[in-house]
Amino acid sequence: GYQKHINSCSAMFDRMDLKGGRMKTIDSPKRSSTIRGASSAKSKGRGKVVTSPRQREEGKFFGERLKPIDHVKPLTWREQKILMEEVIDFQSEKSIKLHYLLPKEWFRKWNKHLERECRGKLSSIDWKSVLQHCPEPTSSNRDLLEQLTLRVPEEIWDTLIQQFGSDGISIYSKGSKSRYQFVSKDNCSSTGTSTTASSGDSLVSRHQDLKHDSSVSEEGDDEPEERELSASLKPMKNEKIFAKARGLINISNYCYMNATLQCLASFRGFLEYFLKGKFSTHSSSRMAVSQAFFYALHGMFKESPKAVAVAEDLQRCVARRFRPHEQYDAHEFVRYMLSKMQDELNTVSRRDRLKYRDNMTQEEAWEVYTHNNNSKVDDLFAGQLRSSVVCSRCHHVSNTYDPFLDISISLPPRCRDINHGLEDMFAGEKISKSSGYRCEKCKMVVTVQKKFSISKFPRYLVVQFKRFKTQPILQKITSHISYPVKNFDLSNYASDSDVDCTYSLVGVICHRGSLEGGHYVSYGKRGRDWYHFNDSFFSKVEPSDLVHKDAYM
């Protein structure tokens, strides 16, 4: 279906007149839209765009600084949004003959302009953000290039060049195995590194070598490479690797994902499981989220000169649930990730699972849960709540047990400390006869006293502050909630008094903004040092900076 759409676009550009008029509706399997453009022949504007196949093979397209064509009518807001969606959809294509690379940093600026977040004219396609981390973008740096760029089909690339221009740098691949070729006008002033072809490796010869390469068929019908554990994905044994901090690129409102990943990377138990060889990848789609998280962690901690990474596999894996360019709740994403990996990593089949019985003790209830849920997520994050109901007539106590991966605490009025929220959550609650509760011992409808406590503490306790209220009005609670960094004693909320339940802070996720929109940042630990992570930017902080007024998790 996508190839049919590409052929339709190619025919449209061939029919377009030199003055650049409005074309009629394109017959697309996905949508009908209106596109404006210019001829693929030479134009009389300030810049020159060569799009004929023969001239492209000769390399004339890549060596010049390209400016937007004056007489081409600019695309409307809706037409640009359609192009942007086409670029996003193109990322999931596997068998591709020819495509170009578009810097993700410029794509982010383009998105901000369309969302009315930036004023002024959008600059031409700029490669400085890519060249800062990858001075020589060639096939040898394929993994790094794919983290910093997006794949763009030929027709959309031509349209972007005609509309916005370029700084004279282009990177393209012919064939599905992504053998990238890089060409520029002269030396790159942003990095001071010469990227032009030498006399023995001319522009034409580089194109011809790609065309006649025996490993890439000219028809482009070769199968895409399956991702396997390469040398760069081998288990990490060096402890110093885990002490390195690295930012995460954000181009599509993925701040909630980046903040979550930086916090999850602070859990030493998770790192040892995924990066020290204990986690094994599978080809089954049942392990999709766990594999994507595995690749994201490798991108964050692998040996690399660049200071930023991108969780592209994870973004693509959860795209149906967490769509690009839309804002989501970080707590929702944390629960989604832990729940998915809990199911994927569980080694117990459904037929071997035990059933809960009535009147079980807390040890028996926990034994049933651990038997049915044998995964690393349960080992690290699973705990157990006890709900005790006391009859006011015969004083019979009825206990029920429920597992949890995180707890959410309400913030009562004038709440200034995390213990105030916990006391409100674990305080007793009186339930009147009107609720219809019937005591299982005396068989009477009675008033009862209900109270929660923690019967099993997890290794890592995830706590969320309920800052967003919907009743009686929509509002965000902006109170500064303090919490200890070390020696956080939770014995007052335990079912048994002889349980060790002292915690130290591992990570913090903060939300800045309001209900209508905002931004997520995080604090995480790398080695013995604390860092503040704001997407691709990170900086070392002191423990005194961790108690933040915007703390959310």
N, C-alpha and C positions, 0 to 999 in steps of 0.2 A: 504494500500500500504506500509506503514512504517513497519507494523508487518511482511509482507512478506520479506522485506529487512533484518529485525532483524533475522528471521529464517534462511535466507541465510547466514548471517554472523556467526551464531551459527554453522551451518553445516561446514563452512569453517574452523573455529577454531578446530573442532573435527577431520578434515582430515589432519591438518597441522602436519608435521613430527617434531621430536625433534630438528633437526639442524636448523630449521627455514628457509625454502626455499621460493621462490617466488610463490605465488598462481596465478592461472589464473583469468580471469575477473569474477567479481561477477555480478550475474544477479540482477540488481537493477532497481526499477521503475523510479529512478531519473537520475542515471548516471552509467556508467561503469568505473571501476577503478581497480587498481592493489594494493593489500595490502600484506604487509609482516608481519609475526608474529611468534609465537612460540607455542609449544604444551601447552595444558591446564593441562597436567600432571605435576608431579614434575620435575624440571630441575636440571642439575648438575652445574649451574652457581653459582655466588656468592650469589645471593638472591634466595628466594624460593617463587614461586607464586602458590597458590592452587586455582584452579578454578572449581573443580568438585562440583556439587550441594550439595552432602552429606557433604563434608568437609566444604563448605561454611556455611551450616546450623549449623555445630558444632562450627563455629566461629574461625577456625584456620587461616583464611585468614587475620584477622584484627589485631592480636596482635604482628606482627613482623615488623621490619623496613625493607622495601623492597627496593632492589637495582635493577638497570637495569640488565637484563640478558646479559652476554657477547656474547654468540654465536648467539643471535638474530640479524639479519641484521637490521640496522637502517632504518626507513622509509625515503623515498625520500621527497623532498620539496613538490611535488605535492600530494603525499599520505598524508602528514600531513595537507595540506590545505583541502583535502577532509574530513579528520577526523574533522577538525575544523568546516567545514560547516555542518557536520552531528550533531555536538554538538549544533550549533546555531538552526538548524531545529528542534532538539529534544525539544527545549524550548516551542514550540507551541503545543506539544502533551499533551492531557488531561488524557486519560485513560491509565495508565501505571502500570504494575505489579511490577517491581523491577527497581530501579534506584539508582545511587550514586550521591554524590555531589562533585563538583570540584570547588576549590577556584577561584573566579573571578580574584584575583590579580595574581595568577599563570597563568591563562588563558591569561591575558594581557601580561605577560612576554613571554609566548609562541608565541603570535601573533607578538610581537616586534622582536623576533628572526626570525620568518618567513619573516617579512618585512625588514630584514637586518638592523634593527635599533640598535641592541645590538650585541656585539661580545662575543666570549667565549662560553663555554658549558652551556646549559640550566640546571638549578638546578632541583632537584627532586621536586615532588609535595609537596609544603610547605603550612602548615595550620596556620602559625603564624599570617598572616593578619586577619584570621577569629577569632582565639582565643583571639586576643587583644580586640575585641569588644564583643565576645561571649564566655566566658571562659568555659561554660558548654553547648555545642551544643546538645540539646536533643529536643524532641517533644514540650516541653513547650516553646522553643525559636524558633518555626517554622518560624515565620515572619522574624525574624532577620537573620536566616540562609538563607532563600530564597533571601534576599537582597544581601548577601555576596557571594553566590555560584551559580553555574549552575548545572542543572540536566544532568546526563550522563547515557546512557544505559549501561548495564552490559558488553557487548562485547567491546565497545569502552573503558570503564574503564580498562578492562584487558589489552588491547593494550597499553594504556598510562602507566600502571604500568610496563609492560614489557620493554617499551622503555625508560622511564624516572625515574622509581622508585618512592618511597613515603617515608614520614617520619614516617610511621607506624600508621597513623591515617586514619580512614575511617568512613564515615557517609552514611548510606543507608536507603532506605525506601522500604517496601514491601506493595503494595497497593496504590490506587490512592489518599488516604486521607493524604498522606505525614506524616506518623507517624515515624519520623526520630529516628534512633538508632545510638549511638555514641560509638566507641570503640577505645582505644589506647593502646600502649605497657605499658607505665608507666606514671609517672607524666609529664605534659607538662612543659618543662623548660622555654618556652617563657612567660608563665603567672604565673607559680608557683602553678597552681591549679591541683589537682588530678582529672583525668577524667576516671580512671579505675573503673570497677564494683567492688562493695564491696563483701564480702564473702556471704552475704545473697542475692546478686543480681549478680550471676555469669554470665559469658559471654554466656554460653549455655542457661541458663534460660531466658536471655533477648531475645535471638533469638527465643526460643520456645514460649515465651509469645507473640511475634509478630506474629508467625506462627499461633497460635491458638486463636488470638484475635477475638472475635465475631464481632467486628465492621468492620473488614477487611476480605472480602471473599478470600479464597485461589485461586479462579479462577481469581480474579482481575477484575470482571465484574461489580463492583459497580460504580455508576455514580459519576463523579467529583463533588465536592462541589461548589455551586454557591456562588459568593462573595457578601456578604450583609454588611450592616452597622453594624459592631460589636461594642463592647464597646470602642475599640481603635479608632473608626472612628466617635465617637459622636462629636457634635459641640463643638468647643473650646471657652470657655468663658473667660478664664484667659488671661488678656492682657500681662502678663509677658512672655507667650509662644512665642509671635510674636517677642520678642527681642532676641531670641536665634538664633545663627548662626550654620549652619551645612553644611559640605561638601557633594559632590556628587561623587560617584565612577564612574570612566571612564575606560572601558575595550575595547571599540570598536570604538575609534575615535569619541566619543560623547561629545567632549569638547564644540562644538557649542550649543548642547542641554543643557548641564549643565550651561553654562554661561547665556543662555536665561532664564532658570528656576530661577536662582538666581536673575536676574533682575526683572522678573515678580513677584517674591515673595516680592520685595521691594515696589510694588504698594499696598498700604494699602486697597484701594477699592476692589482689587481682593481677598486679604486675608479674608476680612470680608465677602465677598459674598460666597466664597467657604468653609471657615472653621468655620463660625459662624451659620451654619444651614440654610442659605438662598438658597443654592444649594441642590437640591434633585436628587439622582441618579435614573436612569431608566434602565430597562433591555434591552431597545431597542438599537440596534447597531447605531442608529442615534446620540446617545450621546457619541460615543466611545472616541473621543479626549477629550471632557470635563470631562468625568469620569476618564480617564487616568491622566489628569492634576490635578484633585481632589485628586486622590490617591498619586500622586507625592508630592503635597503640604502637605498632611497628613504625609507622610514619612519624610518630611523635618522639620516639626514643632511638631510632637508628642513627648510626654514625653518618653525619651529613654536615657540610659547611653552612648550609642555609639555616636560618633562624626560625622559619615558619614551615608549617605543614598544612595539609588539608585532609579532612575526613570524607573524601569523595565517595568511597565505597559505601560508607554508612549513610551518607546523604541519599545516594541512589537506592539503597536498600529500603529505607523508610519513607520514600517519596510519596507513596500512596496514602500513608497515614499522616505524615508531616510534609505538606507540600512546600516547595520553594517559594520565596518571596512573601510568605505569610508568617504571622507571629504566633508563637505557641508558648505554653506555660512550661517552665523548666521542670517543675515537679511532675507534671504529666509525662514529660519525656523520660525522666528518671524512672518512674514506675513502669513505663512501657518497656524500657531497656531491660530492667531487672526481671520483669515478668517474662519477657521473650527469652532471655538467656536462661532463666530458670527452667522453662519448658524444654529448650533445645539441649541443654547440658544434662538434663535428668536421665540417669541410666536405668531407671525402673520403668518397666513396661506397665501398661494399664491393667493387664490381666493379673499382675503380681501385686497389685496394691491392696492394702488392708482397709477395712471400714471402721469408722469410729463407733464406739459403743456408748451407751448411756452410763452416767455415774463413773466415768473414768477418772483416775488420779492424774495429776499434772505430768508425772513421769510416764504413765501409759499413753497419754495424749501426745506427748512429745515423741515418744518412741514410734507411734503410728505415723506421725508427720515425717520424721526423718526416714522411715522406711519407704514411704511413698514419694519422697522428694530428696533424691540423692544427687545434688549438683553443687558446684562451687558457689553459686549465688546463695544457696541455703546455708552452706557452711559459714559464709561471711556475714550475711545480712538478715537471716531469718531469726525471729524471736517469737515469744508466745505470751499472749495476754490472758489473764484469768478474770472472768466476770463472776462475782459472788453476789447471790441474791439471798437475803436473810428474811425469813417470815417473821412478822411482828406478833403473831399469835403463838406459834409453837417453837419459834427460833430455829427452825430447820434451815440449814445452809445448802444451797444448790450452786454448784460450780460448773462453769462451761469454759472451754479453752479454744482460743482462736489464734492462728499464726499470723505474723505480720512481717513485712519487709521494711516498713517505715511507719512513723507515727506523725500525725498532724495535730498540732495543739492550737486551740483558739487563744486569742489575745483579748482578755477581758479589759474593761475600761481601766485606764491608768496603769496598765501592765507595763513594767519597766525591766523585768527580769525573766529569764527563761523558767525559773522555778515557780514564778507566779502562774504561768501558763500550765505547767505540769501539775501544780496543786489543784488548779481548777479542773483539769482533765481527770485526775485520779481521786477527786473528792467524792464522798458518798452522795447518792441521789435518792430522794424519797419518792416512791411511786405509789399513788393512791389506789383505792379500790376501783375507781372508775376505769382504770386500765384493763380490768378483767383478769388480772393475774391470779391463778389458782395454785395454791401450795400443793406440791406433789406428795406431801406427807399427811397433812391434816385435811386435804381436799376442800379447802375453803377459799373463797375469794377474799384476799387480804391485802393490806398495805405492806409493802416490802421496802427494804433498803438495799440499793444496788451500788456496787463499788467495783472499780477496775484496779488491777495491779499487774505487774510484770512478773510472770513465773519463770521465764527463760530470757536472759539478756543475750543479744547477738554480739558478735565480735565487733561489728561496725554498726552503730546506731544512727539512722538517718532521721532527722527531725525537721519538719516543715512548719513554718509560722503561717497561720491562715491570715494573710494580710489583705485578701480580697473579699469584701463583703457584698452580698446581693440584697440583704434585707436590713433595715427597711428601705435603704437606698443603695445604689451602686457606689462604692467608695473603696479606696485603698487606705489601710491603716499604716500610717507613717511613723509610728512610735519607735523610739530607739530602744531595742531590746538587748540587754547585756547578757553575756554568757561567758563562762570560764574557759580559758584556753587549756588549762591543765587541772587534773584532780577534780573532775566533775562527778560528784558522788550522787548516785541515784538510789541509794539504799532505802530512802523514805517511800519509794514507789514499788518496792519489791514485795513479792508474796512471802518470801522467806527472809528473815533478818540476817542469816549467815551467808549470804551470797555476795561475792566480789563483783561490784558493779560500778567501778570507777573508770571514767573515760577521759581521754585527751583529744583535743581538737585535731581533725585531719584536713578538713576542707570547708569552705564557705561559698555559697552561691548568693549573689546579691542582685536585686532587681531595682533598676533606676527608672523612674518614670511614673506613669499613671495607669488606670485601667484601659485607656484608649490605646496606649502603646508605650513601649519602653525598651530598655536594653539590659542584658544580663552580663555580668562580669563574675569572676570567681577568684578565690584565694586557695592555693594548694601548696603542698609541701613536696620539695624535691631534695632528697637527701636530708640534711639537717637545716636547710634554708627554706624560708617561706617566700612565695612569689605572688604577685598580683597579675592575673591574666585578663586581658581585654582584647579578645580575638587575636590578631597577629601581634599585638604589643604585650610585653610582659616586663616586669621590673621586680627587683628584690625588695621585700618589705620586712619590717620588724614585727615581732609578735604583738606589740601594742597596737598595731594597725588592723588586727584581725577582727576586733569587735566593732563592726560597721553598722551604721544606722539603717542601711538598706538591706541588711541580712534577711534572706528569704528561706534558705535551707542550710 
